[in-house]
Amino acid sequence: MAKTPAKAPAAAETPVTAGAPAAAKPARKPAAPKAPKAAVAGTREAPATIGAATGKLVQVIGAVVDVEFTGELPAILNALETVNQASGQRLVFEVAQHLGQNTVRAIAMDATEGLVRGQAVRDTGESIRVPVGPGTLGRIMNVIGEPIDEQGPIQSDIFRTIHRDAPSFAEQTNTAEVLVTGIKVIDLMCPYTKGGKIGLFGGAGVGKTVTMQELINNIAKAYGGYSVLAGVGERTREGNDLYHEMIESNVNVDPKANNGSTEGSRCALVYGQMNEPPGARARVALTGLSIAEYFRDEEGKDVLLFVDNIFRFTQAGAEVSALLGRIPSAVGYQPTLATEMGNLQERITSTNKGSITSVQAIYVPADDLTDPAPAASFAHLDATTVLSRDIAAQAIFPAVDPLDSTSRIMDPLVIGEEHYNVARSVQEVLQQYKALKDIIAILGMDELSEEDKLTVARARKIQRFLSQPFHVAEQFTNTPGAFVALKD
């Protein structure tokens, strides 16, 4: 069952339907927008029209538009709809600001080329709603829930709004259980927790996406439950690769080989890639999260949520903030950075119904972990895996820095005494080696004591031991991938 939509904002004296004018002078009001194309209509429940007002477009500034209404204004975060006359496609906006008595400023979820002043825009009376449930598995959709995989409408009659409250304190649970990834350095030095939030931090080209693909390969394949992949502002090629990877590994069913059906698939994909407007990139993570929340709350599942890349979510928020005329904060980011990050991250949690285990790739601008964007996400994470350019330069992959990476469950009561002692001993040796590097660079190995030489030899062996070939990189390295069990 779809949730009852929020009450549509309407003029107190003269409620109207979407097809009727909202103003007292009907002759000057443009006609209501046409119905969406047939391919789209099957993917979306018709929004409530009782009391929904119709306004007109008065200004277009790139991805931001101003819409004038007579009577009561749409609520903040409400979805507005029109039809782009140039493409014939349905175009959705999200209300961001109220300007004066009768105008709202809204963010477009798609390109605004072809819009004209004076054309009709309809208030749907609620925030953006997307299809959720089993019908989304095996499909690729965009930020507003429309299919983009050319496999016809998404067969789901269950819809949810993308803006929701985080679970209450009473609903949340806090169990600590290790999630085995099969990647040695992660399982030993910064173990992941089931139902936790995990961050992969790294600059450009150090292996965030490949490490995430390996985690998808190792966890999602072996895992019988459902997964959701949100591609936020990353390369379309990577999204395409992941889609086909899911089919090849039997996580998803190939609709072309199954008469267009994706029944039996276990992963839903939601993409808002680099070429999308900032509005779409700023909201696509919420769309993916809404799908994961449905499986957690209504079906009681333990869900995997992969997000690539959280930095693009922040970056899109900064673009939108500038377009809305807000004064920028530190390093040019939006003043609402912490609030936006908190609204997203607090919804990713375990409840007494089910859990969401989230793996998030986070780009680090200029390899600076103190940059406000990556720093804002640190506080929300249960485990942080930092990828180092220095280690990548030594051709050690995955380039995880064992000294920078942390985990909340690095505790002998959770992971066991032996695991804890081994991890701390490894960190001690690597820390001593790090302290000796300057001496080695200036004076050479010959000036070290025998004990220090032994420490250096051990540290270099540990570094090599903590590397391993990945399954997803086999086609490039010709080296078979390895899954290493925790006890090994």
C-alpha positions in Angstrom: 0.0 0.0 0.0 1.3 3.5 -0.8 1.5 5.8 2.2 -1.2 8.4 2.4 0.2 11.5 0.7 0.8 14.6 2.7 -2.1 17.1 2.6 -1.8 19.2 -0.6 -1.4 22.9 0.1 -4.3 24.9 -1.4 -5.9 28.3 -1.3 -8.1 28.5 1.8 -11.1 30.1 -0.1 -11.0 28.5 -3.5 -9.5 25.0 -3.7 -9.0 23.9 -7.3 -7.9 20.9 -9.2 -4.8 20.6 -11.3 -6.7 21.2 -14.5 -8.4 24.3 -13.3 -7.0 27.8 -12.9 -6.0 29.0 -9.4 -6.5 32.7 -10.1 -9.6 34.8 -10.0 -9.0 35.8 -13.7 -9.1 32.5 -15.6 -8.7 34.1 -19.0 -5.0 35.0 -18.3 -4.1 31.5 -16.8 -2.1 29.1 -19.1 -3.5 25.6 -19.6 -2.5 22.8 -17.2 0.5 20.7 -18.4 -0.2 17.7 -20.6 -0.1 14.2 -19.1 3.3 12.6 -19.1 4.3 10.2 -21.8 2.9 6.7 -21.7 6.2 5.1 -20.8 6.5 7.3 -17.7 2.9 7.0 -16.7 3.2 3.4 -15.8 6.0 4.0 -13.4 4.2 6.5 -11.1 1.0 6.6 -9.1 -0.9 9.8 -10.1 -0.4 12.4 -7.4 -3.4 13.7 -5.5 -5.0 16.6 -7.4 -7.6 17.7 -4.8 -6.6 21.3 -3.9 -3.5 21.2 -6.0 -2.7 24.7 -7.4 -1.5 25.6 -10.8 1.1 28.4 -11.3 3.1 29.9 -14.1 6.8 30.0 -14.8 8.1 33.5 -14.5 11.9 33.1 -14.5 14.5 30.4 -15.5 18.1 30.7 -14.1 19.8 27.5 -15.2 18.8 24.7 -12.8 16.6 27.1 -10.7 13.2 28.4 -11.7 10.7 30.9 -10.2 7.0 30.0 -10.3 4.2 32.4 -9.5 1.0 31.2 -7.8 -2.1 33.0 -6.8 -3.5 31.9 -3.4 -1.6 29.7 -1.1 2.0 28.8 -2.0 3.2 25.2 -2.2 5.1 24.0 0.9 8.9 23.8 1.0 10.1 20.5 -0.5 6.9 20.0 -2.5 7.3 18.6 -6.0 6.0 20.8 -8.9 5.4 19.3 -12.4 5.3 20.7 -15.9 6.0 19.4 -19.4 9.1 20.6 -21.2 7.6 21.6 -24.6 11.0 21.1 -26.3 11.3 17.4 -25.4 7.8 16.5 -24.4 9.1 15.0 -21.2 7.7 15.5 -17.7 9.9 17.9 -15.7 9.9 17.9 -11.9 11.0 20.7 -9.6 11.4 20.8 -5.8 10.4 24.0 -3.9 13.4 25.4 -2.1 12.3 29.0 -1.2 9.3 31.3 -0.9 9.9 34.7 -2.4 7.5 37.4 -1.4 3.7 36.8 -1.4 3.1 34.7 -4.4 6.4 33.2 -5.9 8.4 30.1 -5.1 12.0 29.3 -6.2 12.4 25.7 -7.1 15.2 23.4 -8.2 14.9 21.4 -11.4 15.5 17.6 -11.4 16.4 17.6 -15.1 17.6 20.0 -17.8 15.6 23.2 -18.2 16.4 23.9 -21.8 13.1 24.5 -23.7 11.2 26.0 -20.8 9.3 29.2 -21.6 8.0 32.0 -19.3 4.3 31.8 -18.7 3.9 28.0 -19.1 1.8 26.2 -16.5 3.4 24.4 -13.5 1.3 22.2 -11.2 1.8 21.7 -7.5 1.6 17.9 -6.7 0.8 18.6 -3.0 3.7 16.4 -1.7 7.4 15.9 -2.1 8.9 13.8 -4.8 7.6 10.2 -4.7 9.3 7.2 -6.2 8.4 3.5 -6.7 9.8 1.2 -4.1 9.5 -2.5 -3.3 10.4 -5.7 -5.2 9.4 -4.2 -8.6 12.5 -2.0 -8.4 15.0 -4.9 -8.1 17.1 -5.4 -11.3 16.0 -2.0 -12.6 17.8 1.3 -13.1 15.9 4.5 -12.3 16.6 8.2 -12.0 16.0 10.6 -9.2 12.3 10.9 -9.7 11.7 7.1 -10.1 11.5 6.9 -13.9 13.2 3.9 -15.5 16.3 4.7 -17.6 17.2 1.1 -18.6 14.8 1.0 -21.6 13.0 -2.0 -20.1 9.5 -0.5 -19.9 7.7 0.8 -16.8 8.7 -0.2 -13.3 6.0 -2.7 -12.1 5.3 -1.4 -8.6 2.2 0.1 -7.0 4.1 1.1 -3.8 5.4 4.7 -3.7 7.3 6.6 -1.1 8.4 10.2 -0.7 12.1 10.8 -0.7 12.1 13.1 2.3 11.4 11.2 5.5 12.3 11.5 9.2 15.1 9.4 10.7 14.0 6.4 12.9 13.3 7.4 16.5 15.6 6.5 19.4 13.2 3.8 20.5 13.3 2.1 17.1 17.1 2.0 16.7 19.2 -1.0 17.8 22.9 -1.2 18.5 24.3 -4.7 17.9 28.0 -5.1 17.1 28.7 -8.0 14.6 31.7 -8.2 12.3 30.9 -8.1 8.5 33.6 -10.2 6.8 34.6 -8.6 3.5 37.3 -11.0 2.3 39.8 -8.0 2.0 42.7 -8.7 4.4 43.7 -5.2 5.4 40.1 -4.2 6.1 39.1 -7.3 8.1 42.2 -7.1 10.2 42.8 -3.3 10.7 39.4 -1.6 10.4 36.7 -4.3 10.6 33.2 -3.4 9.3 30.1 -3.8 11.4 26.8 -5.3 10.1 24.2 -2.5 10.0 26.9 0.2 10.2 28.1 3.1 8.0 31.4 2.6 6.3 33.4 5.3 4.5 36.0 4.8 1.8 38.1 8.0 1.7 40.6 8.8 -1.0 41.8 11.3 -3.6 41.4 10.9 -7.3 42.7 7.7 -8.7 43.7 5.8 -5.6 41.1 3.0 -5.9 37.8 4.0 -4.2 35.5 2.8 -6.9 37.5 -0.4 -7.5 37.5 -1.2 -3.8 33.8 -0.6 -3.6 33.3 -2.9 -6.6 35.3 -5.6 -4.8 33.1 -5.1 -1.7 30.0 -5.5 -3.9 31.6 -8.6 -5.5 32.5 -10.1 -2.1 29.5 -9.1 0.0 26.5 -8.7 -2.3 27.2 -11.9 -4.3 27.6 -14.1 -1.2 24.7 -12.3 0.5 21.2 -13.5 -0.1 19.4 -10.3 0.8 18.7 -7.1 -1.2 21.1 -4.4 -2.2 20.6 -0.8 -3.4 23.3 1.1 -5.4 23.1 4.9 -5.6 25.4 6.4 -8.2 25.7 10.1 -7.2 27.6 12.3 -9.7 30.0 9.6 -10.8 31.0 8.4 -14.3 28.2 6.9 -16.4 30.7 4.3 -17.7 31.2 3.0 -14.1 27.4 2.8 -13.6 27.1 0.8 -16.8 30.0 -1.5 -15.7 28.3 -2.1 -12.4 25.0 -2.9 -14.0 26.5 -5.6 -16.2 28.7 -6.8 -13.4 25.5 -7.5 -11.4 24.0 -9.5 -14.2 27.2 -11.5 -14.9 27.5 -12.4 -11.2 23.8 -13.5 -11.0 22.9 -10.9 -8.5 20.5 -9.5 -11.1 18.6 -11.2 -13.9 19.2 -10.1 -17.5 15.8 -8.8 -18.7 16.9 -9.3 -22.4 17.4 -13.1 -21.7 14.2 -13.3 -19.6 11.5 -11.8 -21.8 11.9 -8.4 -20.2 11.4 -9.7 -16.7 13.8 -8.9 -13.8 12.1 -11.3 -11.4 14.7 -12.9 -9.1 17.0 -9.9 -9.1 18.4 -8.7 -5.7 19.8 -5.2 -6.4 18.1 -1.9 -7.4 20.2 0.8 -9.0 19.5 4.5 -8.8 21.7 6.8 -10.9 22.1 10.6 -11.1 25.5 10.8 -12.8 28.0 13.6 -13.7 26.0 14.9 -16.6 22.8 15.5 -14.5 21.8 18.9 -13.1 22.8 19.7 -9.5 19.2 19.2 -8.3 19.2 15.5 -9.4 22.7 14.9 -7.9 21.6 16.4 -4.6 18.6 14.2 -4.3 19.5 10.9 -5.9 21.1 9.5 -2.7 17.7 10.1 -0.9 15.9 8.2 -3.7 18.2 5.2 -3.2 17.8 5.4 0.5 14.0 5.5 0.3 14.1 2.1 -1.6 16.5 0.7 1.1 14.2 2.0 3.9 11.2 0.2 2.4 13.0 -3.1 2.4 14.2 -2.5 6.0 10.9 -1.2 7.5 8.2 -3.0 5.6 9.9 -6.3 4.7 12.2 -6.6 7.7 15.3 -7.2 5.5 19.0 -6.5 6.2 19.8 -4.3 3.2 23.2 -3.3 1.7 23.3 0.4 0.5 26.3 1.4 -1.7 26.7 5.1 -2.4 29.3 6.3 -4.9 30.1 9.2 -4.3 29.1 11.1 -1.1 31.3 14.1 -2.0 29.3 14.6 -5.2 26.2 14.9 -3.0 27.9 17.7 -1.1 29.2 19.3 -4.3 25.7 19.3 -5.8 24.4 20.9 -2.6 27.0 23.6 -2.9 26.0 24.3 -6.5 22.3 24.5 -5.6 23.1 26.7 -2.6 24.9 29.2 -4.8 22.1 29.2 -7.4 19.6 29.9 -4.5 21.7 32.9 -3.5 22.9 31.7 -0.1 26.1 33.1 1.3 28.8 30.3 1.1 30.5 28.9 4.2 34.1 27.6 4.6 36.0 26.8 1.4 32.9 27.8 -0.6 30.6 25.1 0.6 27.0 25.6 1.5 26.2 26.9 5.0 23.8 24.0 5.4 26.5 21.3 4.8 26.3 19.7 8.3 22.5 19.7 8.2 22.2 18.1 4.8 24.8 15.4 5.7 23.0 14.7 9.0 19.6 14.4 7.3 21.0 11.8 5.0 23.2 9.8 7.4 20.8 9.6 10.3 18.3 7.8 8.1 20.9 5.1 7.4 20.6 3.0 10.5 19.6 -0.3 12.0 16.1 -0.6 13.6 14.3 -3.3 15.5 12.7 -4.3 12.1 15.8 -4.6 10.0 19.2 -3.0 9.1 20.9 -0.9 6.4 24.6 -1.6 6.0 26.0 1.4 4.1 29.3 1.5 2.1 30.1 5.1 0.9 32.9 6.2 -1.3 34.0 9.7 -0.3 36.3 11.7 -2.6 38.9 13.8 -0.7 39.7 17.0 -2.6 43.5 17.5 -2.9 44.1 14.6 -0.5 43.1 16.9 2.4 41.1 15.0 5.0 40.4 18.2 6.8 38.4 19.6 3.9 34.9 20.4 5.2 33.2 18.0 2.8 34.9 14.7 3.9 35.2 16.0 7.5 31.4 16.5 7.7 30.9 12.7 7.2 33.6 11.4 9.6 31.4 11.9 12.7 28.6 9.8 11.2 30.6 6.7 10.3 31.3 3.5 12.2 34.4 2.6 10.2 36.6 4.7 8.0 38.9 3.2 5.4 41.5 5.8 4.2 43.2 5.1 0.8 46.7 6.6 0.6 48.4 8.0 -2.5 51.8 7.1 -1.0 50.8 3.4 -0.7 49.3 3.4 -4.2 52.5 4.9 -5.5 54.3 1.8 -4.2 51.9 -0.4 -6.3 50.4 -1.9 -3.1 46.7 -2.4 -3.7 44.3 -2.0 -2.0 46.1 1.2 -1.0 44.5 1.2 2.5 46.5 3.2 5.2 46.3 1.0 8.3 47.4 3.9 10.5 44.7 6.4 9.3 41.8 3.9 9.1 39.6 3.3 12.1 36.7 1.2 13.3 34.2 1.6 16.1 34.3 -2.2 16.8 38.1 -2.4 17.2 37.5 -3.7 20.7 38.6 -7.1 22.2 35.0 -7.6 23.5 33.6 -7.5 19.9 36.4 -8.9 17.7 38.2 -11.1 20.2 41.4 -10.8 22.1 43.6 -12.4 19.5 42.4 -10.3 16.6 42.7 -7.1 18.6 46.3 -7.9 19.8 47.4 -8.8 16.2 45.9 -5.6 14.8 47.6 -3.4 17.5 50.9 -5.1 17.0 50.8 -4.5 13.2 50.0 -0.8 13.8 52.9 -0.6 16.3 55.4 -2.0 13.7 54.1 0.2 10.9 54.2 3.3 13.2 57.8 2.6 14.1 58.6 2.2 10.4 57.0 5.5 9.6 59.1 7.2 12.3 62.3 5.6 10.7 61.5 6.7 7.2 63.1 10.1 7.5 66.4 8.6 8.9 66.4 6.0 6.0 65.9 8.8 3.4 68.7 10.9 4.8 71.3 8.4 6.1 70.3 5.1 4.5 69.6 1.7 6.0 73.2 1.1 7.0 73.0 3.7 9.8 70.1 1.9 11.6 70.6 -0.4 14.5 70.0 -4.1 14.1 66.7 -3.8 15.9 65.5 -1.0 13.7 66.6 -2.9 10.6 64.4 -5.8 11.8 61.5 -3.4 12.3 61.8 -2.1 8.8 62.0 -5.6 7.3 58.9 -6.7 9.2 57.0 -3.5 8.2 57.7 -4.1 4.5 56.6 -7.7 4.8 53.4 -6.6 6.5 52.7 -4.0 3.8 53.1 -6.7 1.1 51.0 -9.2 3.1 48.2 -6.7 3.4 47.9 -6.3 -0.4 45.9 -8.8 -2.5 44.6 -9.1 -6.1 40.9 -8.2 -6.7 38.4 -10.2 -8.6 37.1 -7.1 -10.3 40.6 -6.2 -11.6 41.4 -9.7 -13.1 40.8 -8.5 -16.6 43.5 -5.7 -16.2 46.1 -7.6 -14.1 45.6 -11.2 -15.3 46.0 -12.2 -11.7 43.1 -14.2 -10.2 41.3 -12.4 -7.4 41.5 -13.7 -3.8 38.9 -13.8 -1.0 40.6 -14.2 2.3 38.6 -15.5 5.3 39.0 -13.7 8.6 40.7 -16.6 10.4 43.4 -16.8 7.7 
